[in-house]
Amino acid sequence: MSYIFLDESGDLGFNFKKRKTSEFFIITCLFIKDKRPLEKIIKKTHSELKKKYKRRFGVLHSFKEKPITRRRLLKRLREKECVVMTIYLNKKKVYTKFHDQKQVFYNYVVNILLDRIYSKKLVSTKGLIKLIASRRETNKFLNDNFKRYLNQQVKNIHRAKIEIEIKTPSGEKSLQAVDFISWAIFRKYEHKDSSYYNLIKNKIAEENPLFR
């Protein structure tokens, strides 16, 4: 079995008058055949935190950590056999019809990313792939719809078998790894800071905009 871990950075708000609304939205997939190396990286990096910075359940959050922690984790990830694919959106170029259909739009973008992963043959259509997405919704109906839609798309288009789960970073440690990668890519576009991105750019197989 191989794994795809999925997370995003930024938000899907389109009211740019609000101070915290991001200009960019990033969806990132991390593909790896064995998730144990990711779990070891998370565990080791968390163990190096000073006691006062350690959090419950050993969870690392990219936007909360200090620069030295981010760099340590990203440098460790670049040494592992993994592949990253990402789609970035300049939200000011997103069609207005999607502004009020955020969940539908999110599912649509994730499907495009998955399609590119299969089309580039980064994953085999013969073996089982487990996609584990970081939970962004608490609504069971929306989560079930997300899984059902992607399952059907992968099955119909690529004749492949995929198992989809939605978990929290505390429940699935490897999601913390893709969180740091997605955050690093987001920093590049949103804040014009490539310092973290440069640490893992050798792992990025594809990095494309959805709208130009």
N, C-alpha and C positions, 0 to 999 in steps of 0.2 A: 504494500500500500504506500502511496505517496500523498503528500499533503500540500494544500494551498491555504495559506493564512491571509485573511483579508481585513483591511482596516482603512479608515479614511482620515483626512485632516482638513480643517476648515469647516465651513457650515454651508447649508443650502438655503440660507436667507437671501432675499433679493432686495431688501430695503437698505440701500447703501448709505442712507442718512443715519442709520444706527451705528454707533461707534464701534461695536464689536463685530459687525458684519464683515466677513472676509471677502476679498476680491477673487480669490482662487479657491477651488475645491479639488482635492486630490483623492483618488482611490488607488490603493496599492495592494498588489498581490505578491506574496512571498512563497515561492515553490521550493520544496525540499523533500527528499525521499525518506529521511528519518528525522523525526522531530526532537529526538533526545539531545543532539548537540545544541539546539536552541534553548532547551530547558536548562542545560548546564550553564550556558552563558548568562541566562537570567539569574539563576541561583548564585553564581559566582559574583556577578556584578552587584547584586543586592547585599551579599555578605560583606562587601567592601565598604558599604555605607557606614558612616558613623552612627552610633546607636540612636542618637536623637533624630536622625533622618530616616530610620527604618520604619516601614509601614506594615500594617496588618496584612497577613497572607503573602508577604513577600512581593508585593506588586510595585513595579516601577512605572512611572508615568513620564513620558518624554518631556512634556512641557513643565513639569515640576522639578525635574532633576537639575543638578548643577552641571556646568559644561564638562567637567572632568569625568562625570559618570556617563554622560552622553557619548563622549569620545571613546571611553573604554569599551562600552557596549558595541558601538558601531565598528570599531577596529576589530573586535572579536568576530563580529558577523562577517566581515569581509574575508576572513580566513576560512569560512565554511563553504561547503559545496551547496550553494543555493542560488536561486535566480529570482530577480525582481522584475515585475512589470507594473507600469503605472499609467494612469490616464489623468491628465490635469485639465481643469476647466477654468477659463477666464469667465466668470459668471456674468459679466456684462455682455457677453456674446451668446449666452444661452437663449434659445427661442422663448419668447414670452409665454407660449402655451404650456411650458413646463413649470412656470413659476408657482402655480397653485396645485401642481401634481407632484410633489416632492418625492413621495415614496415610489410612484410609478417611474419617475425620472431616475431615481437611484437604482432601481432594479434594471432599467434599460442600460445604464452606464456599466454596471457590473457585468451584465450579459455581454456587452461589447468587449470588455476586458477578458472575460473568459473565452470568448470566441477567438481572440488574438492568441491567447495561450495555446489553445488547441490547434489553431491554424499554423502556428510556428513550430508545432510538434514538441513543445517543451514538456508536455505530458503525453503519455501513451493513451490511446483510445481503447486499449485492450484491458489494462489493469484498472483496479478500483482507485479512484481519487477521492480523497476526503477534503472537502472545502469547509474550513472553519472560519466563520465571520464573527467579528467583534460585534456584540449586541449594541445596536443603536436605538432600537425600539423595544418598549415593554409590552406593546400591543400584540397579543398572540396571533390575531388574525393577520396583521401586517407581516409578521415573521413567517407564518405559514404560507402566505402568498408569495413572499420572497423565495422561499425554498421550492415551492411548487413550480413557479415560473422558470427558475434557473434549471431545475431538474428536467423540465420538459424541453427547454431550448437545447441543452447539451445532448439529450437523448435524440431529439429529432434531427438536429443539424450535424452532429458529430458521431452519432451512433455510439456514444460512450456512456459509461456508468459513473455517476458521481453521487457521493453521499454528502449532504449539506447539514451542517450544524451551526447553531448560533450560540456563542458562549461569551462569558465575561473574561477579561484578562486575568482575574484571580482564579477562575475555574480552568482556564487554558493558558498556561504560562507562555507558550510560544507566541500568543497574540501580542505580548509585550514587545517582542522583537520587531514585528511588522509595524507596530505603533511608532517605534523610534525611526524606522526607515521612512515611513510615510511623513512623519514630522520633519525629517531632514530635507525631504524633497519639497515639502510645503514651504519651509524656510527659504529655499532657493527662489521660489516664485513670489511668495507673499511679502517677504522682507528683503529680497535681493541679497541673501546671505548664503553663499555656497560652501562655507567652511565645513559644515557637517555632511552635506551632500557629497563632497569630494572624497570623504572617507569610505563611501560605499558605492560610488558610481561604477566601479568595475563589476558590480553584481547586477547592474540594471541592463536587462536585455532589450527593453523597449520602453520609451518614455515619449508619449505623444499627446498632443492636445485633442480634445473632442470637437471643439469649435475653433475656427480660425478667424 
